[in-house]
Amino acid sequence: MTRITPVNADGAPQYAEQPGPIQSRKCRDVFWLILFVAYWVGMAILAILAIVNGNPNRLYVPTDSNGNQCGLDTSSVPGGANLILKPYLYFFDPTSGTAAQVCVDACPSATGLSLYSSGNYVCQTGSAPTSASTLLSLQNSGKCTAVVYASSPVLNRCMPSADLAVALAMGLSTSSSSASSTATTLSTVSTIMGTGLSLARGFIQDFMTTWQWMLGALGCCVVACFIWLFLLRFIGGFLTYLTLFAVEIGLGAMAWYTYTLWQAQVTANAALASPTAAQQQQQTVNMVLFIVCASLAGIFLLMMIAMRKRIRIAVRIIKEASKAVAAMPMIVVFPITSYIAIIVLSVYYLIIAIYIETTNDVTKLTLIGSAQTVTFIKYFQWYHLFGFLWTLALIVAVNQTTIAGAIASWYWSRDKQHLPRLIVIKSLWRSLRYSLGSLALGSFLIAVVQLIRVILMYIQRQLRGTGNRVAQLILSCLQCCFWCLEKFIAFLNKNAYIMISVNGESFCTSARKAAELLVRNAFRLVAVDFVSGFILFLSKLVVAGSTAFGLYALLQYTGSTSVTSVQSPAIVCLVVLVAAWMVVSCFFGVYRMAIDTVFLSFCEDCERNDGTAAKPYFMSPELAQLLAVKPQGAPDIASDSKKAPAKMEQVKKSGHQ
């Protein structure tokens, strides 16, 4: 392959500057940083208005027919009442949506007629019978119940028990005949919720019993991640070829299976005098499936043969990424700060979203010194949502840029054994000090696409009951298109962030250079992406699955020896599996970013240098050995590397300088 020397628009060589992360930088894309700050000023004002005027109690505290909240003192509000001692909501007729509902101090425990002598009655707030006659009068006016049904509190609501049908027979409901079926449904729901609460109490008890074991399992998962990252330097090639071989065997097995189905159908149809149209169609379908599977198997085999050198390079790049991570092991801990920031941001978003949802339609702005009013403040949920998506994408961008900067510093260093101190902290400082505007721009693009997808999902839910299949189909197609667009922008952003961490240029310039570099190395990109994707997925599956399975075996053993008593060990292990998957995703997310950074640096290294004493490679001699060199000095990954032993000797010498 002919060496390509990229040039800028003015014809100057693109690689005239020194390689590696530059220290003297300028602030880039400042406008987008100012816009991001201004947007957050608006979010802060919105949060203040929502907190002052919102009332989250409306979401979970039940309200009676008069608008009073059960369990709260609202006597200071006109028409309110002190209901601190009455935290439960009782429905006069649970089968009717318009019947009265009242706050009570306890849910009735028995079903029967409302009698003054027994005290088994429920009345609305402010209606207290003093005798049997006044109770009858209040019952006739609908302010007291004529029949009381047994119930139990669920989320502070008195849910009917299984004998609601008895209460209906006594005259609980005066509505239509559908009350019986409604009662059955309510009883079923109440039973299910009661069972769910019982199971939840059992799960909580299991977690309280085994939390030490769960934390120990997650600690072992962290240790296993470090060990696995170390082992990938030695078994990465084996896992790669094992994965490729398994895919080829799977495609071949599918081709053979569909071939046997096709031939069996051919034999069956030949034995019939006149096969039906369905039988002939089945024969055709089996034949098409066989052709497709055989073609895929053949194409995949030819791709492996044609890309064998590129696959070897991909394996070597993965091993180089392992070396980079091993040289700075604390880099795997850095994403924890991003996870903490994401958790804090998510909690903030949920809290403010609740306050916004529970505000009145008109909000006075007296808090900020204005006599104006804002109507329909609930619609500002979209503004709040976009700010959350933008900030979330920015946190991810800072994390990726910091990791890329540290890995790039390792790659573009001649002496990889003696790296600068605090290399990760310095990379974070460069990202925040000079490139935050560029990261805000990339995050803005992702947030816009994500917001469009959320809007499309909202419209789909609104149209779900209309039966408009054409609109649903159009929206589904749009969802698919914007999902693909989001993945493409995320891929482009990640590589742009790598270039930003190295060159410190603006987002658009870095994205263009990254895209051009990837296009010039498209086949290498396919090999590296395919191989690294399979290896990392397999690695996460092995580590997380082993952690959960090991805990399950341990709980089974301790349970048999009466050391622990767990009702549902499978649920405990499932929770640990989810937590372990998050842990390994954190670890291997760093590893994947390291692979992408090493790959981009490797591609630039190939274009910038030729392995001579004047322009030695920055890559390791082992990786350089996979690049065969033509007489004019152009690396050719399609020819045999053994043809240039003299050149490789120069590479080895330069690698130790």
N, C-alpha and C positions, 0 to 999 in steps of 0.2 A: 504494500500500500504506500502511496506517495505521501511524503510528509507535508502537512498543511501548516503554514505560518499565518495565523489570522492577522488582519490589519484593521485599523480603525477607519472611520469615514474619511479622515484626512490622509490616509495611506501609510501612516506610521505603524510600526509593528505593535501589535496589541500587548505583547509581553516584554515591552521595553523596561518596565518597572521591575523592581526586585520581587522575587516570589515570597509567598508566605504572608501572614497577617501583618499589615503595616501598622506602625505605632502612631505616626503623625497623620491625623485624620481631620476631616471637617464635618460639621453637623450637616446631615442630609435630610431632605424632605421636611424642613421645619414647618411648613404650612400644615401638614397633616398632623404633626404633634400639637400645634396650636388648636387645630380643629378638634382633636381628641380631648384636649383639656377643656375647651369651651363646651363640648358635649357633656362632659362630666359635671361642669358647673350647672347646666340645665338639669342633669339627673339629681344633683344635690338639692336644688330648689324643689323639684318634684317630690323628693323624699321628705323634705320638711313639710310641705303641704299635706302629703299623705299621712304622715305621723300625727300632725296636729288635728286633722279632720277624720281620720280613719278610726275604725273600731273593730279590731280582729275578733272580738267576742261574738260578733254576728255569725261567724263561720262555724263555730262549734258549740256555742251556748244556745240551748233551745229557747224559743220564744213562745209565749202563750197567745191567745186570741186577741188580747188587748195590747200586744206589742211589748209586754214586760219580759225581761230576760230572767230565766229561772236561775236561782242561786246568787243573784246580784241585787244590790240595793239601788234602785232607780227612782226612789221617792223624790229626789231633788228635781227630776224632770217632770213637767206638767203631765198628769195622768199616770205617772209611774207608781211603783209600789216597792216595798222592802220585801224581797223574796229570798233573802240569804238562807233561810231555813228550809226552803223548798227548791231543791236543785233538780228535781225530775219533772219531765213533761208527760202528762197523762192525756190520752185522746178519749173524748167521750164516746166516739164511734170510730174505731180504726178502719172500718170498711168504707167510710165516707170522707172525701177530701174537703168537705165544707163544714164538718162538725166542729164543735168547740174543743179547744185544748187548753189545759190549765196546769199550772205548776203545783206540785205536791211534795210533801216532805218524804214520802216513801211510796213505792209502787204497791198497789193492793196485792195481797198474797192469796186471796181466795175469791172464787166466783160466786155471786149470789145477788139477791135483790137488795136495793139500797134501803136500809131501815135505820130509823133514828135511834132505836133502842140498842142496836148492835154497833152503831157508829161506822158501819160499812157503807160509806157514801163519799162522793167527791163532788165538790161545788166550785164554781168559779170564784176568783179572787174578789173579796168584798161581799160575798153571799154566804152567810153563816146561819144555818137554821137553828132556832132555839127550841123547837118542839117538832113533833111528828107532823102536825098540820102545816107548819111553815115549810118543812122539808117537802111535803106534797105540793105545796104551792110553787116552790122553787123548781120542782121537777116539771110541773106543768108549763112553767115559763122557759124551760130549757136551761136553767142555770145550775141545776144539780142532776146527777145521773139517776136513772131509774134502775139500772143494772150495772154492777161492777164486775169486771173480768180480771182474772188472775194474770199478773204480768211480772216481768223482771226487767231491771234497768240495763239497757244497752246504749252506750254513748249518751247517758243521761236521758234516754227516752224509754218509756215504759212499753216494752214490746210484749204483745199477747202471748200467752202460753198455749199449750196444745188443746186446752178445753175451751177455746173461744167459741166453738160451736154450741156449747152448753149455754153460754151467755146470749148467743143469738136466739136460741130457742126460748129464752126467758123474755125476749123482747128488747135486746140491746139495740138492734138496728131497725129503723123504720124505712130504710131505703128499699130499692128494688130487690128482685130475687138473686141478683149477682152478688149480694152480700155474703152468701154462703161460700161461693168460690173465692171471694176476696179474703174471707176469714181463713180458708184453707191455705191460701198463699201466704198470708201473714204468719200463720202458725209455722209453716215450713221455713219461712225466712228466719223467724225467731229461733227455731230449732237449729238451723244451720249456723246462725250467728252465735248461739250459745255453745255449740260444738266447737266453732272456731275459736272462741274465747278460751274454752277449756284446753284446746290444743296449744294455743298461744301461751297459756300459763305453763303447760308442760315443757314447751320449747325454752321459755325463759328459765325454768328450773334447770334444764339440761345445760344451758349456757352458763348459769351460775356455778354449776358443778364442775364443768370442764373448761372454764376460761383459762386456767393455767396451762392445760394441755393444748388449747387452741393457740395461745401465744407462743408456746414452745414449738408447735408445728410451723408457725409463721417464721420464727427465728431460724429453724432448720431450713426453711424455704430460702431465706436470705443467704445462708451459708451455701446451700446447694446452687444458688445462682452464681456465686463467685466461683465455685468449683467447676460448674458447667462452662462458664466463660473461659476458664483456664483450659479445660479439656477441648474446647472448640479449636484451639490452636493445633491440636493433634488429630482430632477425629472429624474435623470439618470436611475434609476430602472424602472420608468414608461415608459420612452422612449424605453428602451430595450425590455421590454415585449410587448409593443405596436408594435414595429417593427417586433418582432418574430411572433406575432399573425397575423399581416398584411401579412407577407410572407406566412404563412401557409394557411390563407384564400385565398390568391391569387392563390396558387398552387391548393387548393381544387376547386376553381371556374374554373380554367382552366381544371381540370380533369372532372368536371361536364359538362362543355361546350363541350369538345371533346366527352364525352359519349353521349350527346344528338345528336351531329352530326353523330356519329357512328350508333346509333339506328335509326335515320331518314333515313340514307342511307340503312340500313338493311331492313327497311319497304318498301322503294321505290324499292329496288331490288327484294323483295319478290313479289311485285305486278306485276312485269314484267315476261313474259314467258321466255325470254332469255336476261338477262342483258348483256350489252356490256362489253368488257374488261376494258374500262376506268371506268365504274361504279363499277365493282368489285374491281378494283385497288383503287378507292376512298374509298370504304368500308374498305379495308385493311389498308389504310393510316390512316383513322379516328380511327380504332381500335388500331393501334400502338401508335398514339398520346395519346389516352386515357390511355393506359397502362403506357406510359412514365410519363405522368403527375400524374397519381395516384401513381405510384411508388415513384416519387420525393416527393409528399405530404406525403406519408407514411414514407419514409426514414427521411425526415426533422422532422416529428413529433416524431419518435423514437429517433432521435439525440437530440432533445430538452429534452425529458424525461431522456435519459441516461446522458446528460450533464447538468442537471439542477443545480447541485452543482457548477460545473465549471462556468456556466453562472452567478450564484450568486457571485462567486469570481471575475469574470470579471467586474460585476457592481460595486462591492466594490473597486476594483483597480481603476476604473475610478473616483470614489468619492475620493479616496486617492490622485490621481493625481490632482484633483481640490483643495484639501487642500494644496498640495505642491505649486501649482501655486499661490494660494491665500496668502501663507506665504511669497512669494517674487514677488509681482505683477509687479515689474519693469522688470521681466524676459521676459514678452511679448513684451517689447520695444526693447530688444537686437537684434532680427532679423532684425530690421531696418538698423543696421550697415551692416549686410550682404547684404541686398537689395541695399544699396548705393554702396557697393563694387562691386556687380554684375553689376550695371548700369555703373559704371566707367569702369569696365573691358570690358563690351559689347561695349561701345562707343570707347574705345581704339582699340578693335579688328576691328570694322567696319572701323575706320579711316585708320589704317595701312593696312587693306585688300584692301581698295580703292587705296591707294598709290602703293601697290604691283601690283595690277591689271593694273595700268596705267604706269608702268615702261617699259623701253625698254628691249629688249632681252639681251643686253650686258650692264653691269654696271661696271664702273671703281671704284676701291676701293681706290682711292687717299685720301679719307677722313680719312681712318684709317691707312694711311702710307704704302700702298701696291700697287704695280704696276700690280697686277694680275687682272683678270676679272672674273666675274660670268655670265654665260650664263643661259638662261631660268629661270630667277629669279621668274617668275610668278608661277612656279611649287612649290615655297616655300610657297604658300598658304596653302598647307597641313601641313607643319611644323607650320605655324602660327595658323592654326585651332586646331591642337592637343594641342598646348600651351594654347589656350583659353579654351578648354574642360578640360584640366588638372587643370588649375587654378580655373575654375568655380567649379569643383568638390571639390577642396581643400577648397574653401570658404564655401561651404555647409558642409563639414566635420568639419571645425572649429566651425561653428554655432551649429551643432548637438552635438559635444563633449562638448562645453561650457554649453549648456542647460542640458545635461545629468549629467555633473559634479555637477552643482548646485542642481539638483533634487536629485541626489544620496547623497549629503551632508545632505539634509533634511531627507531623508529616514533613513540613518544610524546614525541619531542623537537621543540620548535618550530624550533630552529635545527639542522637536520640536517647542516650543513656544519661545525659545531664541536661534536663529541661529547666527552664526558669521556675522559680518558686511561685506558688499561688497562681498557677497558670489558668485555672478555672475562674478564680475571682477576677483576674485581669481581663479575661474574655468577657465576663459579665459587665465589668466596668466599661469596656469599649462599646458594648451593645447599648447600654443605658445612656452613656455620655454622648455618643456620636450618631447612633443608628436608630434611635427610638422612633423618629419620624418615619423612616423607611419601613420599620416594622409595623407602625400604625397604618400605613398605606396598604401593606399586604394583608393585614388583619381586617381592614375595612372591606376589601374585596371578598374575603371569605364570609364576613358577617352579612353583607348584602345578599349573597346567594342563599345563605342559611335562612335569612328572614323571608326571602321569597318562597322558599320551601315550606316554612311554617305557615305563611299566608295561604299557600295552595292546600296544605293539610286542613286548615281551618275552613276553607271554602268547600272542600270535599266533605267534611263532617256536616256542614250546613245543608248540603245537597243529598245527603245519604238517604233521607226518607222521601225524596221527591220522585224517585223512579226515573230520573233523567239519565239514561245510560250513556248517551252521547257526551253529555257534559262530564260525567264521571270518567269516561275513556280519555277525553281530551286532557283532563286534569291529571290522570295517571301518567299519560305520555309526557306532560310537562314536568311532573315530579321526577320521572326517569331522566329527562334531559338535564334538569337542574342538578340532580344528584351526580350525573357524570361531569357536569361543569364544576361542581364543588370539588370533586376528586381531582380534576385536572388542575384547578387553581391551587389546591393544597399541595399537589406535586410540584407545580411550578414555584410556589412560594418557598417550599422547603429548600429547593436548589438555589433560589435567589438568596435566601438567608445564608446559605453556605458561602456564596460569593460575597455577600455583604460582610460576613465575619472575616473574610480574607482581605478584600480590597477596600472595604469601607466606602463603597460608592453608593449612589442612590438606588432605590428599589428598581426602577425601570431599567437602568443600565445593567444592574446585576442580574435581573431576570432575563434580559436579552442575551447577555454573555453566557449565562447558564444554559439557556435553551439552545443557543448555537453550539455550545460545547457538547451537549447531549445529542444533538442531531448528528454531529460529526462522529459520534461514538455510539450510534444507535444500537448496533449489534452487541457491543459490549454491555450497554445498558440493559438490554433484554436478558442477557445471560446472568449478569449480576443481580438484577431484580428478581428473576425467577429462582435462582439458586438461594439467595439470601432469604427470600420470602418463605421458601419451603423449610430451610434449616431453622429459622427463628420460630416459625409456627410449631415445628416438631419439638424444638427445645422448650418452648413454653408449655406445650402439652405434656412433655415428659416430667418437667420439674413440678408444675402445679398438680398434675395427676398423681405423681409419686407422693407429694406432700399429703394430699387428701387420703389416698389409699393407706399410707403409713399410719395416719391418725386413726383411721377406721380399724385397722388391725390392732393398734394399741388399745383402743376402747373396747374392742371385743375381748382382748386378753385380760384387761383390768376388770371388765365386767364379769368374766368367768371366775376370777379370783376374788370377787367382792371388794376390790379396791375402789371402783367407781360404780355408780348405778345411773345409767342413762337410758331414758325411755326411747329416744329416737336418735341413735348414733348417725344414721344416714343424713339427717337434717343438719347435725353439727358439722359433719364432714362436708356437706354441700356448702355451708357458709364458709368454711375454711377453704374450700376449692375456689370460691369466688374471690375471697381475700387473697389467696395465693396467686390467682390469675392476675389480679391487680399488681401484686408485688413483682411478678416476673415480667409483666408488661412494662413496669417502670424500668427494670433492669435492661431488658432487651430492647426497649425503646431507645435508650442511650446507645446500645450496641448497633441498632439499625441506623441511627443518625451517624454513628462513627463509620459505618460501612459506606453510606452515601457520601460523607465528606472525604474519606480516603479514595473513593472511586472518582469523584470530581477532581481531586488533587492529582490523582494518577493520570487522568486524561490530560490535564493541563501540563503535567510533568512530561508526558510523551510529546506534546506539541512544542513545549518550551525548550527541551533539552534533547540531546541525541546520544548520550552515554559516552561521549569522548571526554578527554581530560579537560578540554575547554568548557564543555557543557555537560558535566556529569549529572546523572539522574539523582533525584532526591529519594526515590523509592529504594527499597532494600534490594540487595543483590539477588535474593531468591525470586523476587517479583520481576526483576529486570531480566533474569534468565529466560523468562517466558516470552520475551520480546526478541524475535530474531531480527537481525539488522542487515539491511541491504548494503551494497558497496557505497552508495551515496549517503548512508547513515540514516535511512528511514526505517522506523520500526515496522515490522510486518508480522502480525500475529497469525498469519495463515501459512507461514513456512516453518521449517524445522529450526529450533533454536540451537541445535548442535552445529549448524553451519558457520557459526561466528564465534569460535572459542576465544580468539584474540580480543574481539570486541568485549566479550563478557569479562575477560580478565581486567580490561580497563574499567569496566563498571564496578567490579569488586574492589579494585583499588580506590576508585573515587568514593565508594560507599564508606570507606574507613577513614576518609580524610577528616 
